[in-house]
Amino acid sequence: MKPDIPVLVLFGPTASGKTAILEELFIQNPFAKAEIISADSMQVYCGMDIGTAKPSLEERSKLPHHLIDIKNIREQFNAGEFVRLARDAINTTKKNNALPFVSGGTGFYIRNLILGLPASPPSDPKIREDLKHELSQKGASALMDELIKHDPESANRIHINDEYRLLRALEVLRLTGKPLSSFARNDNSTSSESSLRFIVFGLKLEREALYKRINKRCRKMFEAGLAEEVRSLFEAGFTPDDPGIRAIGYREFFLKKNDEESQSGVNYLLCEDYNAVETLIAQNSRRYAKRQNVFFAALPDVIWINAEHPKKAAQEIKEKIQAIVS
C-alpha cells in the first residue's frame, strides 16, 4: 500500500540554488504546505550560521526546518544519527499534514536515508589497537594515504582529523579486504519505515556557472561577517580539533602553531589575510562541489533539474510533484 504523503528529496552541490528553489516553491509562490528536513552535515551546529549558509530565523519562521542547530560544535554527528533523526522529522511532518522535503548537499546522508545504512562488520580490538599505534608513529597523513588508495569514496567524506572514522574505515578494510563504502545496504523491507516513497530531484549546473556561484557566495559570506563569526568562535575556545570547525568556510581561517608557539596550550591562531582565506575557501568549495557531483551521479532514480534559473527550476519541480502525487 502506497503511503499517503511521499518524501521529497532535493540535492545538489554547494551553491547550486537549493535554498532559492525552496523559497520559490514554499514561500514566494507556495503550492503546498511543506517542512524541510536539512541534509547538511554542518548546519546541525549551533553558532555556525554564515559559513554554512544556514537559512535565517525569518526564513525558518515562514518555512519550518528540521535538523538545524541541534548540536554543539564539539559533538560528532554521523550518518546513522542523521537517518534516525530525519525519519523522526519525516513522521512529524506527515502528522502535521505537510510535505516532508529533504534538502541538502551531504550526499552520503541522503544515500543512507534512501537506501539504508551500510551493514559493516563489528569492530576488531586487535586491528584497532594496531591502527592506533600506527597513527601515533606515522601520523594521520600516512593512514589517510592508505585509505585514499584502497577506499577513495570513504576518504572523500572523512576529514583527516576525524580519528574515529579514519581508523574505522581502515579497520574494516584490513578485516575484510573490502572498502567500507562497498558494504551492502541494510534490508529495511521488514521495518515500519519501508513504506516511505522517495521522489528524488537532483540539481545540475554547468561547471563554469557553478564555480561562479561558489565564488560569489564566498564573497557574500565575507561581506556578511564570516571573519567576525569565526573570530567569535575562536575566542569561545573552538578550533579545528572540534568536529564543527572542520567544515569548509571555517577551517581555512586557522593556522597551526609549531611546538614552541603552542607551549601556552593554544595550538592555533587565526589568519589575518582574509583575501588569502577567501581564495582558499572558494578553492576548497569548488573541489568539494566536484566530489559532490560525482557522488550524486551514482544515486538511483533521480529526476534531474537544470538549476540555471531558480524560478524555472522550481516550476518544473512543482509540475513533476503534482503529476506524481495526483
C-alpha positions in Angstrom: 0.0 0.0 0.0 1.4 3.4 -1.0 1.9 6.0 1.7 -0.5 9.0 1.6 2.4 11.5 1.5 5.6 10.9 -0.4 9.0 12.1 0.9 10.5 14.6 -1.5 14.3 14.9 -1.8 16.3 17.8 -3.4 20.0 17.6 -3.6 22.7 19.5 -5.4 26.3 20.7 -4.9 27.1 23.7 -2.8 25.8 27.0 -4.2 23.6 25.2 -6.8 20.5 27.1 -5.7 18.6 24.7 -3.4 17.6 27.4 -0.9 16.3 29.8 -3.7 14.3 27.0 -5.2 12.7 26.0 -1.9 11.8 29.6 -1.2 10.2 29.9 -4.6 8.2 26.7 -4.0 7.0 27.3 -0.5 7.4 31.0 0.4 7.2 33.2 -2.7 4.5 31.1 -4.5 3.5 28.3 -2.2 1.6 25.5 -3.8 1.6 23.2 -0.8 2.3 23.1 3.0 5.8 21.7 3.5 8.5 21.3 6.1 12.2 21.0 5.3 14.5 18.3 6.7 18.0 19.6 6.3 20.6 17.1 4.9 23.6 19.3 5.7 26.2 17.8 7.9 27.3 21.3 9.2 24.0 23.2 9.6 23.4 20.9 12.6 25.9 23.0 14.6 24.8 26.0 16.7 26.7 29.2 16.2 27.9 28.3 12.7 25.5 30.4 10.6 27.2 32.4 7.9 29.8 29.8 6.8 27.2 27.0 6.4 24.7 29.3 4.5 22.1 28.4 7.1 18.6 29.7 6.4 17.8 32.8 8.6 15.4 32.7 11.6 13.0 34.7 9.5 13.1 32.1 6.7 12.6 29.3 9.2 9.6 31.1 10.7 8.0 31.1 7.3 9.1 27.6 6.3 9.8 25.1 9.1 13.1 23.4 9.1 14.3 20.3 11.0 17.9 19.2 11.9 19.3 22.7 12.2 21.1 24.0 15.4 20.8 20.6 17.2 24.4 20.0 18.0 27.2 21.7 19.9 30.3 22.3 17.8 32.3 19.8 19.9 29.8 17.0 19.3 30.2 14.4 16.5 27.3 13.9 14.0 27.2 10.9 11.7 25.1 9.3 9.0 23.4 6.9 11.5 22.2 9.7 13.7 21.1 11.7 10.7 19.0 8.8 9.3 17.3 8.3 12.7 16.5 12.0 13.2 15.5 12.5 9.6 13.0 9.7 9.8 11.6 11.1 13.0 11.3 14.5 11.3 9.6 12.9 8.3 7.0 11.3 10.6 6.4 14.6 12.5 5.9 16.4 9.2 3.4 13.9 8.0 1.5 14.2 11.2 1.4 17.9 10.5 -0.2 17.1 7.1 2.7 18.7 5.3 5.1 17.5 2.6 8.4 16.3 4.0 11.1 17.8 1.9 14.7 16.5 2.5 17.1 19.1 1.1 20.9 19.4 1.3 24.3 18.6 -0.2 25.6 15.9 2.1 25.2 13.0 -0.4 26.3 10.3 2.0 23.5 11.2 4.3 20.9 11.3 1.5 22.0 8.0 0.1 21.9 6.3 3.5 18.4 7.7 4.1 17.1 6.4 0.8 18.9 3.1 0.6 19.6 2.2 4.2 22.8 2.3 6.4 25.8 0.1 5.5 25.8 -3.3 7.1 29.5 -3.1 8.1 31.2 -5.7 10.2 31.8 -5.4 14.0 34.9 -3.9 15.5 38.1 -5.9 15.9 40.1 -4.8 19.0 43.5 -6.1 17.8 43.3 -4.3 14.4 42.0 -1.1 16.1 45.0 -1.2 18.5 47.5 -1.7 15.7 46.0 1.2 13.8 46.2 3.5 16.9 49.8 2.6 17.2 50.4 3.4 13.5 48.6 6.7 14.0 50.9 7.7 16.8 54.0 6.6 14.9 53.3 7.6 11.3 50.7 10.3 11.7 47.2 10.7 10.2 48.6 11.6 6.7 50.1 8.1 6.2 46.8 6.4 7.2 44.8 8.7 5.0 47.0 7.9 2.0 46.3 4.2 2.6 42.6 4.9 2.7 42.7 7.1 -0.5 44.5 4.2 -2.3 42.0 1.5 -1.3 38.7 3.3 -0.5 38.6 6.7 -2.1 34.9 7.0 -1.6 35.3 6.8 2.2 38.4 9.0 2.1 36.4 11.8 0.3 33.9 12.0 3.2 36.3 11.6 6.2 38.3 14.5 7.4 42.0 13.8 8.2 41.4 14.9 11.8 38.4 12.7 12.3 40.4 9.9 14.1 37.5 7.7 14.9 36.1 7.4 11.3 39.6 7.2 9.7 40.5 4.3 11.9 37.1 2.6 11.5 37.4 2.7 7.7 40.9 1.2 7.8 39.8 -1.4 10.3 37.0 -2.6 8.0 39.4 -2.6 5.1 42.0 -4.7 6.9 39.5 -7.0 8.5 37.6 -7.9 5.3 39.8 -6.8 2.5 36.9 -4.7 1.2 36.3 -0.9 1.4 33.8 0.3 4.0 31.9 2.0 1.1 31.3 -1.3 -0.6 29.1 -2.9 2.0 25.6 -3.6 1.0 22.7 -1.6 2.3 20.6 -2.9 5.2 17.4 -4.6 4.1 14.7 -2.4 5.5 11.8 -4.3 4.0 10.5 -5.6 7.3 10.7 -2.3 9.1 7.8 0.1 9.6 9.7 2.7 7.7 10.0 0.7 4.5 6.7 2.2 3.2 8.4 5.6 2.7 8.3 6.5 -1.0 11.1 8.9 -2.1 10.8 11.2 -5.0 14.3 12.4 -5.7 15.3 15.6 -7.5 18.9 16.5 -8.4 20.1 19.9 -9.5 22.6 20.1 -12.4 24.5 23.1 -13.5 27.4 23.7 -15.9 30.7 23.7 -14.2 31.7 27.2 -15.1 28.3 28.6 -13.9 28.5 26.6 -10.6 32.1 27.8 -9.9 31.0 31.4 -10.5 28.2 30.9 -7.9 30.6 29.4 -5.5 33.0 32.4 -5.8 30.1 34.8 -5.4 28.8 33.0 -2.4 32.2 33.2 -0.7 32.4 36.9 -1.3 28.9 37.4 0.2 29.8 35.4 3.2 32.7 37.7 4.0 30.5 40.7 3.4 28.0 39.2 5.8 30.7 38.9 8.6 32.1 35.4 8.2 35.5 36.5 9.6 33.9 38.0 12.7 31.8 34.9 13.2 34.9 32.7 13.1 36.8 35.0 15.4 34.0 34.8 18.0 34.0 31.0 17.8 37.8 31.0 18.2 37.5 33.3 21.2 34.9 30.9 22.7 37.6 28.2 22.5 36.6 26.3 19.3 39.3 25.1 16.9 39.7 22.6 14.1 40.1 19.9 16.7 36.3 20.2 17.2 34.1 18.5 14.6 32.1 21.6 13.6 35.1 23.8 12.8 36.5 21.2 10.3 33.9 22.5 7.9 34.9 24.3 4.7 34.5 28.0 5.4 35.9 27.7 8.9 39.0 25.5 9.0 40.7 27.7 6.4 41.0 30.6 8.9 43.1 28.6 11.3 46.9 28.3 11.3 48.6 25.5 13.2 51.3 26.7 15.6 54.6 24.9 15.9 55.7 23.2 19.1 57.4 26.2 20.5 54.5 28.5 19.8 51.9 26.1 21.3 53.6 25.8 24.7 50.9 28.1 26.1 48.3 25.4 25.4 46.8 27.2 22.4 47.6 25.2 19.2 46.1 27.6 16.7 46.0 31.2 15.6 43.8 33.0 13.1 45.0 34.0 9.7 44.6 37.8 9.2 45.0 37.7 5.5 41.3 37.5 4.6 41.9 37.6 0.9 44.0 34.5 1.1 41.4 32.8 3.3 38.6 33.7 0.9 40.6 32.3 -2.1 41.2 29.1 -0.2 37.6 28.7 0.9 36.4 29.2 -2.7 39.0 26.7 -4.0 38.1 24.1 -1.4 34.4 24.7 -2.1 34.9 24.1 -5.8 36.8 20.9 -5.1 34.0 19.7 -2.8 31.3 20.5 -5.4 33.2 18.4 -7.9 33.2 15.4 -5.5 29.5 16.0 -4.7 28.6 15.8 -8.4 30.5 12.6 -8.8 28.7 11.1 -5.7 25.3 12.3 -6.7 25.6 10.9 -10.2 25.6 7.4 -8.7 22.3 7.8 -6.9 19.4 5.8 -8.5 16.1 7.1 -9.9 16.9 10.8 -9.9 14.8 13.4 -11.7 17.4 15.8 -12.9 16.6 19.5 -13.0 18.5 22.3 -14.7 19.3 24.8 -11.9 20.4 27.8 -14.0 17.2 29.7 -13.4 15.7 29.0 -9.9 12.2 30.1 -10.8 12.1 27.8 -13.8 13.6 25.0 -11.8 11.0 25.5 -9.1 8.2 25.4 -11.6 9.5 22.2 -13.2 9.8 20.6 -9.8 6.3 21.7 -8.8 4.8 20.3 -12.0 6.5 17.0 -11.6 5.5 16.7 -8.0 1.9 17.4 -8.9 2.0 14.9 -11.7 3.4 12.2 -9.5 1.3 12.6 -6.4 -2.0 13.3 -8.2 
